[in-house]
Amino acid sequence: MVLLRLDLASRRFLFIAALVTYNFFKEVQKLKFKTQILDDKAIGRTLTRIAHEIIEKNKGVENIILLGIKRRGYPLANRIAEAIEKIEGVSLKVGSLDITLYRDDLSQISDLPVLNNDTLDIEIKDKIVILVDDVLYTGRTARAALDAVIHHGRPKVIQLAVLIDRGHRELPIRADYVGKNIPTSKEELVSVELMEVDSTDSVKIYEV
């Protein structure tokens, strides 16, 4: 079997990804579709706007690194990097943080977020690090990502970009770049689907 040839870290990642996917579909089956907030074109426009805001806030793109929080923060980071390259003609480095046991866009799977990256594959010392995630909710996932970045180096600045901010913060975390603020109740679930992961682009709200 192919799985047997993978190293322990890869098998662990696949197992956790399968667990998250399984729990997601369990949740969706119990939920009622409420509305679609963004389609593919709206997501594209939103990410282009975030790219412009990043350039404006940092007075250019020098020393900027994008770190996407897996799973969907990573493709979002790549898309933002592509948008910035079209505007500025500069290709930014994009890395990833693997924090998979707790997702702000799903229900709670574990009491605390867990970082699965042992090392970052990008040098972050004295860089402007922009964390990218799909949904900002309680702030616990973002907090775990902040701790991970600080643990691995001393960046000049850490900023946070999210596609959706749904409120209900439990920690004093605020995004520097927000694609769309969506008022929600705690009984609702915000589902972000991206082509790279889900074969479609959309943001939908489900309710119990």
C-alpha positions in Angstrom: 0.0 0.0 0.0 1.1 3.5 -0.8 0.3 4.7 2.7 2.9 2.4 4.2 5.7 4.1 2.2 4.9 7.5 3.7 6.8 8.7 6.7 5.2 9.1 10.1 4.6 12.8 9.7 2.9 12.4 6.3 0.6 9.6 7.6 -0.3 11.7 10.7 -1.2 14.6 8.4 -3.4 12.4 6.2 -5.1 10.9 9.2 -5.9 14.4 10.7 -7.0 15.7 7.3 -9.4 12.7 6.9 -10.7 13.3 10.5 -11.4 17.0 9.8 -13.1 16.2 6.5 -15.2 13.5 8.2 -16.3 15.8 10.9 -17.1 18.5 8.4 -19.4 16.3 6.5 -21.0 15.1 9.7 -21.7 18.7 10.6 -23.0 19.7 7.2 -25.4 16.7 7.1 -27.0 18.0 10.4 -27.2 21.6 9.1 -29.7 23.5 7.0 -28.4 25.7 4.1 -29.2 29.3 4.8 -27.6 31.5 2.1 -24.6 31.9 -0.1 -22.4 35.0 0.8 -19.8 34.9 -1.9 -19.4 33.1 -5.3 -16.2 32.6 -7.3 -16.2 36.1 -8.8 -16.8 37.8 -5.5 -14.0 35.8 -3.9 -11.7 36.8 -6.7 -12.6 40.5 -6.3 -12.2 40.3 -2.5 -8.7 38.8 -2.7 -7.6 41.4 -5.2 -8.8 44.1 -2.8 -6.9 42.5 0.0 -3.8 42.5 -2.2 -4.1 46.2 -2.8 -4.6 46.9 0.9 -1.5 44.9 1.8 0.6 46.9 -0.7 -0.8 50.2 0.6 -0.5 49.4 4.3 3.2 48.3 3.9 4.1 50.9 1.3 5.1 48.2 -1.1 5.9 44.5 -0.8 9.5 44.5 0.3 10.3 41.8 2.9 6.7 40.5 2.9 6.1 36.8 3.4 2.7 35.2 3.3 1.9 32.2 5.6 -1.3 30.4 4.9 -3.0 28.4 7.7 -3.9 25.0 6.2 -6.1 23.9 4.8 -7.8 26.8 3.0 -5.6 29.6 4.2 -2.8 28.3 2.2 -4.5 28.4 -1.3 -5.8 31.9 -0.3 -2.3 33.0 0.5 -1.1 31.7 -2.9 -4.0 33.6 -4.7 -3.1 36.8 -2.8 0.5 36.4 -3.9 -0.6 36.0 -7.5 -2.7 39.1 -7.3 0.2 41.1 -5.8 2.5 39.8 -8.5 0.1 41.1 -11.2 0.0 44.5 -9.5 3.6 45.0 -8.4 5.5 42.5 -10.6 7.1 40.9 -7.6 6.7 37.3 -6.6 6.3 36.8 -2.8 7.3 33.8 -0.9 4.4 31.7 0.4 4.6 29.2 3.3 2.2 27.3 5.3 1.2 26.5 8.9 -0.5 23.2 9.6 -3.0 23.7 12.5 -5.6 21.1 11.9 -7.3 19.9 15.1 -9.3 23.1 15.5 -10.9 25.1 12.8 -12.8 28.4 13.3 -15.0 27.7 10.3 -16.1 24.3 11.7 -17.3 23.1 15.0 -14.8 22.3 17.8 -12.8 19.1 17.3 -10.3 19.6 20.0 -10.1 21.8 23.1 -7.0 23.6 21.8 -5.4 24.2 18.3 -2.4 22.1 17.7 0.5 23.0 15.5 1.7 20.2 13.3 4.6 22.0 11.6 7.9 21.1 13.3 9.7 23.8 11.2 8.8 26.5 8.8 10.3 26.3 5.3 10.8 30.0 5.1 13.1 32.4 6.9 11.0 34.9 8.8 13.5 36.8 10.8 13.1 40.6 10.3 10.3 40.0 7.7 6.8 41.3 7.5 4.8 38.0 8.0 1.2 38.0 7.0 -0.9 35.1 8.3 -3.7 34.2 5.9 -6.8 32.2 7.0 -10.3 31.6 5.6 -12.4 32.4 8.7 -11.7 34.4 11.8 -14.1 33.3 14.6 -13.0 32.8 18.2 -9.4 33.7 17.5 -7.9 30.5 18.9 -6.5 29.3 15.5 -5.0 32.7 14.8 -3.4 32.7 18.3 -1.8 29.3 17.7 -0.4 30.6 14.4 1.0 33.7 16.1 2.7 31.6 18.8 4.1 29.3 16.1 5.6 32.2 14.1 7.1 33.8 17.2 8.5 30.4 18.3 10.3 29.9 14.9 11.8 33.4 14.6 11.6 37.1 15.2 9.7 38.8 12.4 9.6 42.5 12.1 5.8 42.6 12.0 3.0 40.0 12.1 -0.2 40.8 10.3 -3.4 38.8 9.8 -5.6 38.6 6.6 -8.8 36.7 6.6 -11.4 36.1 3.9 -14.3 36.1 6.4 -14.6 37.6 9.9 -17.7 36.2 11.6 -17.3 37.8 15.0 -17.7 36.0 18.4 -14.1 36.5 19.5 -12.9 34.8 22.6 -9.4 36.3 22.4 -8.2 39.9 21.7 -7.4 39.1 18.0 -8.1 41.5 15.2 -7.4 41.0 11.5 -5.5 43.7 9.6 -7.2 42.7 6.3 -10.8 41.4 6.2 -12.5 40.3 3.0 -16.0 40.4 4.4 -17.5 40.9 7.8 -20.5 38.5 8.3 -22.6 38.8 11.5 -23.5 35.3 12.6 -25.0 33.5 15.5 -23.0 30.8 17.3 -25.6 28.3 15.9 -24.5 29.0 12.4 -21.6 27.6 10.4 -19.6 29.5 7.8 -18.4 27.1 5.1 -15.6 28.3 2.8 -15.1 26.2 -0.3 -12.1 26.7 -2.5 -11.3 25.2 -5.9 -7.9 23.9 -4.7 -9.5 21.9 -2.0 -13.2 21.5 -2.8 -13.4 21.9 -6.6 -15.6 25.0 -6.2 -15.4 28.5 -4.9 -18.0 29.8 -2.5 -18.8 31.0 1.0 -22.1 29.7 2.5 -23.9 29.9 5.8 -25.6 26.9 7.3 -27.8 26.8 10.4 -28.9 24.1 12.9 
